[in-house]
Structures are given as structure tokens and as C-alpha cells.
Amino acid sequence: MKQLKLMENLMAPMRDGVRLACNVWRPDDDAAYPAILMRTPYLKEGFACDYMYGNYRELALSGYNIVVQDVRGTGKSEGVLLSSGGNEVNDGYDTIEWVAAQDWCDGNVGMYGLSYFGFTQMAAANDNPPHLRTTCPFQNSALHPLSVTKSMTLGCYHLRWLYDRVRERMKANNVPEEEQKRISDQMEAFVADWPAQVMHLPLREIPAAYIPGVPLLQDFIDLVDGVEDDAYWKEARRPIDLEHVRIPMFHLTGWFDAACGGTIDNYTVMHKNGEELTKQSRLVIGPWGHGGALSAVTDGVDFGQENSGEGQHVREMMKSWFDRWLKGKTDEDYPLVYYYVMGKNVWRSCEEWPPAAEYRKLYLHGGEGKNDGSLDANAPGDEAAQRYVYDPDNPQPSGFQDAQGHTYFADPAVLEDREDVLVYRSTPFEEETEVTGCVKLVLYASTTAVDTDFFCRMSDMDENGASRQILKGIVRAKFRNGRTPELLVPGQVYALEIELGNTSYTFRPGHRVRLDISSSSFPEHNRNLNTGERVGVGAHPVKAEQTIYHDSLHQSHLLLPVYHD
């Protein structure tokens, strides 16, 4: 019977002389095996703490080298972390080639990991290292960090993420207890004052990012300063050039994963533009949140143990994938796309995402009050516009609970009394209706500001009037046409496209679509101050009067991809 061998803190040299620490688990013999590499900022010693990667021993004993590395500036590795990803292209390439050259490796290297250590795989693949054969980049976006949206809004939780990295770094490097306590006490004081911290203006001077002796926090200020700067993104190597990657990848995400849209984008870009091997990539989407647990329970809603990662045998899928691309075995033939349909409690497969669907328009119509709008298949005629005032000093909260204690599935009715929220409801569905694909809102709007945000939330409303949030999206108006900012002309009507995201969700007969429109969701998205200034520098917000149009010339509508069996 084979025994397992652990080699600790092997130092892999990078092209600039920095050394990165690796642990290797492998069979205790002298044979050469393929390697499966993980590059993580979360300390290599704790990588197998959840379901997804808990089978590393089984993988190693079945003939693999499991190599786990602290990325630059974390754990025992040298250098400074750049969470934008700026180091990960070169460091990933160099690590792969270093692993492939070791006498315990047979020259075939794969990668796995999720979230940040999913992105490290996309980055490593950017320059096509000669010995990289495949990757399993789960739950990540190669286009932009999770803290930044396609519309260039910024999430302040990124700073809290850096706090955790600071704590890990101090422990891993035996920082004196007195110094650890000083820094930890300051971070805890800022966390206790977090609501006031994230409201601080200008954002780039937020006190929580300036703790003496903690240079890593400059990473947040760099992100704030650079989010609207092309030079910053070029240095960060974002977006990753997926069109020229030449290996197959196994992508996985969940409908409740913050990286769901990014993961699907990774897959679709590669599938559409990639070469022959790349087109053999696969995508799995389950009823899961972010992280390696792949639990079937989200926010108190149980989708059944058979639909958990364990119930769907995700680890076995990964092993089969590596066996195919690192060892040449072809026993398993999985579908290219495999996804869970919420409401029907079934799994489906297709050859590409999204599957073919009928795109159905639900037009917006105003009502007597701001909460009485409607949605239906009839194009609007001569209808009055609706207005509300968005005040950056009183943003709509992103983190809220309903009466049942739900957060992810929270009923937005708890927010509808706000003056800056408009509500639209569809007529009840007469038959079961499955929405599978990317949902979008085309919104005709004007504002008194030179820049502002429009945020929308789609929910499922049952026969009793209770709603469950499904999707949400935002557009920062000056980035409506891409990364080059274009300020608005106050009072001019614009057609704004808001991507709410991908889903596979079934509305039952008698249920309705509920749509909420506002101009903020804070602190998930940094406040738009309505001034047109770069993120981080503004200190004097102004109110904006927002006008939503739904008439014969301005047909605001929700676009639903309706799937038919």
C-alpha cells in the first residue's frame, strides 16, 4: 500500500528573484508523476479545510503531486501581494515551469482552486506555459476582480479582505505578539466603526486603510485610484486574454456565487473564440454559494443533499478531468455544460451557454403611486414618466434582512417605503415559466446629474405577495458604453442596458415578476456622488432627480430568456 510524503516550504524562484513557498504532497516513492498546482493567498497549510479540496490525499495516492503555493506576499512566500492580480501571470508561468522541471514531476502540470486561486489559473494560462495541460478555475472572473463590476463600481469589502490577509501574514511570519496586538486592535476598532468608515469622503482617504506598519492596505487605495485608469488595468493584466489560451478548462460556479457571472463569462469567451482544445472546456452550475463547501442550503433554503457538491460528485468530476488531460485516460465523457434548474429541481446539459431560448419582453408601465408600476407584454403608449430623488448621503442598503431573516433571498418589500425606490409587478404567470440565460433590463432614463447609477433587482412574488430576490444589476452611467468614461448631458434621455446576470429559475403558475429600480446598493457598490468625478476623490455629493420613461418612444423593458423543453 502506498504511503503519502509531504515536502514542506520548497522555494520556487521567480524571474525577478523573489521566492515563493510550496508544500508538496505525493506518493512516498521515487517515481515521477503529473502535478496539480494550487496557488493561494489563504495560507497553503489550510487549503483542504472544506469539501472541494479535501480529497488531496486520494489524488496524491492515485499518482499525482499536489503542489500548494503561497502566492507572492502571503504565508511563507517573499514579495508583496498585489490583489489586482498584477503578479499572477508571470508568477504562475514561472511556478508551472519550475514544477515541471522537478525530478518528481513527469512534465505534465494542471491547476485547481477557486475564487482568487481560481483567478491565478486564468492568469497563468494567459501566456500559455509549455507544460500546462489543463486547469479547473472555479468561481472567479478573469475580466475584473470580484470587488469591481463590469460597470466599474467598487465594493469596499475588499478592504476587509485585506485585513484578513494581514492577520494571516503576521502569524505566518512570527511577527512579535506586541506588534500583532497593536495592528489587530486598530483593525478591530475600524471594523466596529465600519458603517462610518465606508461613508468616509473622499474614499481614498478612508482612515481604515491607513494603519502604520501595514503597507498591504495600500493595495486598496491603489484599487480606488486605479479603477478608472487604463494604465492600472494594463499593469494588473486585466482582462486576461482568454481568446488565445490553448488548453481545456473545467469551470464551476453556483447560482448564489458572487463570481457566477464572471465564471460564466470566462467559459463563454473561451468557448466562442478559443481553439480546438479550448472548445472542449466544460461548465457546471449548481445551487451553490461562493466557496468550497458547495452546500445545498443557501440562506435557509434547502435544495436537497443530492444537489450539493458532494451529491453531484464534484471531486470525482475533477479527478476524472485530471485523469483525462494529465494521464490520457478517456473513460468519462461529461457534457460540456451541466446546470441546475431552480424550481424544477432538475439538472440539464447542453453544448454551450446559454441554451436556446425565446427572449420575451416585459414592458414597464407606471402606476398611480411609485410602488404601483406594472410589467406586461404590451408596448407602452402615451404614459407619464416616473421620478425619484437619489441622495448619496442616504443610499439604499445592500445588506438587509426581511421579516423571515433572509438576506440573499430577502423580500425587497422592506425597502419599498423609501422615496428612491420604484416597484413594478407583472401579471401572474398562467403556466410554469422557466427563465434560463442572461436577464437584462433596457431602461430609458434621464437625470439632472452628469453621472449617476441605476440599480435594479428582480424577484419572484408568490400568490400571497411575498417576494424572493433572484437577480440584481447596476449601471454606472458614465461607463454605459465601456471603460472609457462618457459624462451625461443633464435632462437628455439615454437607453441604458443593465445586465442582471445569469440564472435558471422557474416561476410557478400564479407567481409574478417583481422589479425594483433605484440608484444605489451600498456598500456592495460604492456611492455615485453624481458629480462625475473619479472614484475616491469626491468629497461633496449632490442629489440627482432621476426620471424613468415608459412611453411609445422610450419602451423600457425587461428581457427574459424563456426556455422551452
Secondary structure, DSSP 8 states (H G I E B T S, - for coil): ---EEEEEEEEEE-TTS-EEEEEEEEESSS--EEEEEEEESS-GGGTTSSGGGTTHHHHHHTT-EEEEEE-TTSTT--S---TTSTTHHHHHHHHHHHHHHSTTEEEEEEEEEETHHHHHHHHHHTT--TTEEEEEEES--SSS-TTB-TT--B-THHHHHHHHHHHHHHHHTT--HHHHHHHHHHHHHHHHTHHHHHT-SSGGG-GGG--TT-GGGHHHHHHHHHTT-HHHHHHTT-S--GGG--S-BEEEEEEE-TTHHHHHHHHHHHHHH--TTGGG-EEEEEEEESSTT--SEETTEE--GGGSTTTTTHHHHHHHHHHHHHH--------SEEEEEBTTTEEEEESSSS---EEEEEEEE--SSTT-EEEESS---S---EEEEE-TTS--BSS---TT--STT--GGGGTTSTT-EEEEE---SS-EEEEEEEEEEEEEEESSSS-EEEEEEEEE-TTS-EEEEEEEEEEGGGTTSSS-----TT--EEEEEEEEEEEEEE-TT-EEEEEEES--BTTS----SS---TTT------EEEEEEBSSSSB-EEEEEEE--
